Amino acid sequence: MKFEIKNRWSGAIVFSYELTAEWAGKSYALQLGFVIKKAIEARADLSRANLSDANLSDANLSDANLSGAYLSRADLSRADLSGADLSDANLSGAYLSRANLSDAYLSGANLSRADLSGANLSGANLSGADLSDANLSGADLRPIRADFYDVLAWAPAEVPALIDALKNGRVDGSTYEGACACLVGTIANVRGIDYSSLEHDAGRPIERFFAAIRKGDTPDTNQFSAVALDWAQSWLDMMRAAFATKPV
């Protein structure tokens, strides 16, 4: 029984595999998941492939090129997607619980309604990703938070203004300049200086995290804004508590 994976746009066959008779009674999701694994092993180009509803739980997809792939409702729980290219992929409603997405490229990906609970997103590029209604509960964001705290440590006086900017939708992680800017850009705005005079690196974890926040996003409408606000407020509270107990 031949199973074919097709391009989501043109319908062209991008990979085919002959399944043995034992697969005949198994679900489409399991069949597709197995064939995708074989395609990855064969280094097939699955960019823009139609992979919706696939069962890829526990699969090793590290460094795979799945850019533009259609993975809506796919089961990728506990899958290793570290370093994978998922840019512009449709992962709406996908199950990514406890998946390893460290250093994955998710720019422009549709992650709306995706279950990312317990997922490792450290170092992931989420610029322009749609995470509306996604479940981020328990996602491992500690490395990103630590990087955020490193930035706040050299800009303590600007933290209250950053908190205000987050609350009022005046953060835009896609740019260093303008009234609404990224993390370093916001700090520069508060100081009244050009961002170029500050240490800046678009690739650092917290800048990638802030890239998912755009002008007008508030903690009520954007989970990344909500998380950033919680971290900033927690850091400020810790600093205030530390100074309050410091001997005079």
N, C-alpha and C positions, 0 to 999 in steps of 0.2 A: 504494500500500500504506500503510494508516494504521497508525501506531505510537502506542500509548497508554501514558502513565505514570499509575500508579494510586496512591492512598493506601494505605500499607502496612497500615492497620488496617481501613478501611471498604471498600476496593476501589473507591472512587469515582474517576473519571477526573479527574486534575488538569491534564493537558496532553496534547494529541494533535497529531500532525504527519503530513502525507502525504509518505511517502518515495517517491522516484522509482524506476523499475524497476531502475536500476543497483545499488540496495541489496539487491535480492532475494537475491543469492547471498552476501552478507556475513554475518559472525557476529552473533549477538544482542548481544554486548558492544559491537561497533562501532556497530551501529544505535542501541542505547540511548544510548551516549556522544554520538553526533551529535545525537539528539533532545534530550538534556539540555542541550547547548550552545544549541540553538535555544530551549529553554524559558527558559534564563537570559537570552538576548538579549531575549526577550519579557517578561521580568520576571515570569514565572509563579511562583506560590508552590509551592515544592517541599518545604516542610517536611512531614515525615512521609511523604514519597513513597518508593516501593519502587524503589531504584536499584541493587540488588545486581548484581554482576558487570559493571557498566558499564566501558567503556574510556574513561577521561577523561584519559589521559596528555597532558601539555602544555596542558591546558585552562585558560582564564582564568575562574576562579570566585571572584575576589576580591569580598568583601562579599556573597556569595550567602547566601540564607537556606535552609539545609539542616538546620535543627533537626529532630531526631527522624527524619531520613531513614534509610533502610535501605541502607547502602553496603557491606555485607559483601562482601569479596573484590574490590571495585572497584579498577581500576587508575587511581590518581591520581598516578602518578609524574611528577615535575617540574611538577605542576599548581600554578597560582597560587591559593591559598586564603587569601591574606592578608585578615584582617578578616572572614572568612566565619563565619556562625553555624552551628556544628556541634554545638550543645548537645544532649545526649541522643541523638545520632546513633549508629547501629550501624556501626562501621568495623572490626569484627573481621575479621582476616585481610586487610585492605585493603593495597594496595601504595602507600605514600606516599614512596617513596625520592626524595630531593632535592626534595620538595614544599615550597612556600613557605607555611608556616602561621603566619607572623608576625602577632601580634595576633588570631589566630583564637580564637573562643569555643568551647572544647571541654569545657565543664563537663558532667559526667555522661556524656560520650561513652564508648562501648565501643571501645577501641583494642587489645583483647587480640589477641595474635599479629600485630598490624599491623607492617609493615616501614616504620620511620621512619628508616632509615639515610640520613644526609646531609640530613635535613629541617631546615628553619629553623623553630625553635619559639620564637624570641625574642618575648617579650611575649604568648605564647599563654596563655589562661586554661584551666588543666588541673584545676581543682578538682573532685574527685570522679570524675575520669576513670579508667577501668580500663585500665591499661597492662601487665597481666600478660602475660608472655612476648612483649612487643613488642620489636622490634629498634631500639635507640636508638644503635647504633654510628655514629659519625661525624656524629651530629646536631649542628647548629650551635647550641650553647648558650652561646657566648662572651659575648653581652650579659648573659645571666642570671648567669653566673659573675662578671662584672665588678661587677654590682649586689650580688651576695653579698659580694664582697670589700670593697665600700664600707661595708656594714653591719658586717662584722667589724672594719674599721679603727677604728670608734668603740666597739667592745666587745671588745678583745683579751683582757681578763682572763676573759671568759665563754666563750671558744672551747673550752677543754678540757671544760667542763661541757656545752656544746652537742654536742660530739663524743660524749660519754658518753650523752647523751639520744638521739642518733641510733642509736647502737649498741644501745641497750636498748629501743627502741620507745616512747620517751617524748616523741615529737613528734606534734602534731596540727595540721596546717596550716589546719584549718577554724575555729580559735578562738584568740583572744588570751589567754584566761584558762583557769585550771585547771592541774592537775599536769602534764598533757600539753598543750602549746600550740604555736602557730606559732613562727616564727623570733624575732620581736620579743617574743612572749609568753614564750618560753623564756629569753631574755636577761633579761627583767624578773623572772622567777622566780628566776634565779640571783642577781640583785642584791637580791631581796627587796623589790621595789617594784611599784607598779601600772604596767601597760603604758602607760597613758594619759600617763604622764610622759615617755615616750620618743617619738621621732619614729616614726610608723607610717603606712603607706599600703598598704592591701590590694591596690591596683592595681599596685604596683611589681613588676617582673619576678620578683624572687626570692621575694616573698610569694606570687605566683601559682604559682611552681614548688613551693614548700613546701605549697601547697594540695593537691597530689597525694599528700602523706604524711599518713597517719592514725594514730591511736593504735594501737600494737601493730606497726606497720610497722617492719621492720628492714632493714639493707642486704642481708640474705639473701632478703628477701621482696618488697622494693620497689625498683625501679631508681632512683627519685628519691631515696630515702633513701641508696642506695649512691653516687650521684653527689654528693649534698650532703656525705656523709661524706668522700669523696675530695677534694672542693674544700676543706672545712674543714681536713682534715689537711695538705693541700698548703700552704694559707695559713699554718698554724701552723709548718710546717717552714721555710717561707721566712722568717718572722719570726725564728725561732730562729737560723737561719743568718746572717741580717743582723746580729743582736745579737752573735753569736759572733765575727764578724769586725770589729765596730765598735771603733775604737781607744779605749782607756781614757783 
